[in-house]
Amino acid sequence: MAQSDLWHRVHEFCETYGLDLPLLMAPMAGASPVALAGAVADAGGMGACGALLMAPDDIAQWAAGFRARSNGAFQMNLWVPDPEPARDPAHEAALAEFLTQWGPRPEVSDGPLVQDFDAQFDALLAAGTPVVSTIMGLLTAEQVAALRARRMRWFATVTTVAEARAAQSAGADAVIAQGAEAGGHRGSFDAQKAQAQSVGGLALIPAVVDVVDVPVIAAGGIGDGRAMAAALVLGASAVMLGTALLRSPEAGVAPKWADALSGLAPEDTRLTRAFSGRTGRAVATPYVRAAETGPAPAPYPVQRALTAPMRAAGEARSMQMWAGQAAARARPEPAGQTVTRIWDQAQALLGSAG
């Protein structure tokens, strides 16, 4: 790929989205404070909010808080809902018994276990979020039309070539190619296939680039300028940072979580359904390891509800600590410094014209 093509892609993406550099914050549910998103945006990248757990009023407040903090770019992310899960009281009782080894005994409400997706989406429309991103599936034609009517953009997270094709056909303005190295939840459209279809970024990025005409944003394993440069050479127009930002003071994550990332070997993370019922990559704590031979996790969001008391207890042995395979490269430095450092490293490797 000619260097001129690379820089054309990068500059076009940055110009379209009002960025000074082609780097986006990952929208991490529960770890997307305004302070972190604003720091990334002020450094010239795109801030983000993982809005999965937010009620409509919370979405409005976050967007207003960001705009009061920064005039930079940002996205807000929603999970496309899975079908209503089948409930199995006997299995849930067995899981509850297993989980008492790791925290308080859980009880699952018979009421709704997730936020109302349609109400969340309407809140994003009302907030005029510049970019709406999705994970776990695609928006409907009506939702895409609603975004376009307001000149809002849609980024669809994909984990396979087939998903990338489907996202482009559905009207996505860009696709986020999430490699299996990524921390947090896999964005797979089909929960049952998430682990079996775990494709690494080096294979996924160029494969997606070859089948779509929209920009590709590389996610997963972007821990330093070497990885960023590689992703851009492979055809990405921008990259996304998640785990690399978690040790920054603006992230505000639990100290035990931030400390666990220091020196963490790639093999000391696991793809696991043990926390939410959906596959995600986390630090291989004693709980995560024990869950591999324990009762099979319940489907999302039942498993998430079952593990809520354990997660709230905050014990290091069972804490939910999402982490990508490049976690060891995360540094305890301000988020803006991380963004500019990684971009500077990438430019030095790629040569001039950046």
Beta strands, then each sheet from edge to edge (+ up, - down):
strand 1: 23-25
strand 2: 46-50
strand 3: 73-79
strand 4: 131-135
strand 5: 153-158
strand 6: 174-178
strand 7: 184-185
strand 8: 216-219
strand 9: 238-241
strand 10: 269-272
strand 11: 280-283
sheet 1: 1+ 9+ 8+ 6+ 5+ 4+ 3+ 2+
sheet 2: 7+ 11- 10+
end
